[in-house]
Amino acid sequence: MMLPPDNTPDAPLPLSKTKKKKIAENLQQLGEDLSLLSVSQLELLDLDPDLFKALVEGKSITANVAARRHRQYIGTLMRQVDPEPILAALEQLKTAPTGIYSPKSDIDPQTDKDSRALLDRLLAWDDDAMETILSADPDMDRQHLRQLVRNANKDISTQKKNSKSLQALKELIARLKVKEV
């Protein structure tokens, strides 16, 4: 008995629709992860020019619907490139001494630890932490500080990735160089 050409025992099975969709979702997630990197870090990855341009343009989009549409566009572009070199370059960035996840060398580790502890206390609505900030910066408005903490907690609870309030609190603590008390 002769098998038709597409039913040969050595022929790979075609991917199911579910498998294709899962691959596309993973590539779109990789594109979203790439969009969190800075432009200088993206330049290190040696990306396709169209993908690089889309990732840089995506940083300026603030409208939710437009951002979602742009993420889908990045996912489409990701399907046209080989993800393996990108994943390898990301791993290399993570492990490099000047990579995206390594601490900056000019920051004192103890100060950074104190800043994180103070931030954690602020987010837990610790009154002593608020007083510490307000005493370090007498021009700081108490209501504004409470609003920053409230908005940062709300962004954390909704798992918002780029919280402007949380970033503002981190910058405030770093600027004041407030020590944990």
Secondary structure as UniProt FT lines:
FT   HELIX           5..7
FT   TURN            9..10
FT   HELIX           17..35
FT   HELIX           39..44
FT   HELIX           49..58
FT   TURN            59..60
FT   HELIX           64..78
FT   TURN            79..80
FT   HELIX           83..95
FT   TURN            97..98
FT   TURN            105..106
FT   HELIX           109..123
FT   TURN            124..125
FT   HELIX           127..136
FT   TURN            138..139
FT   HELIX           142..157
FT   TURN            158..159
FT   HELIX           164..176
//
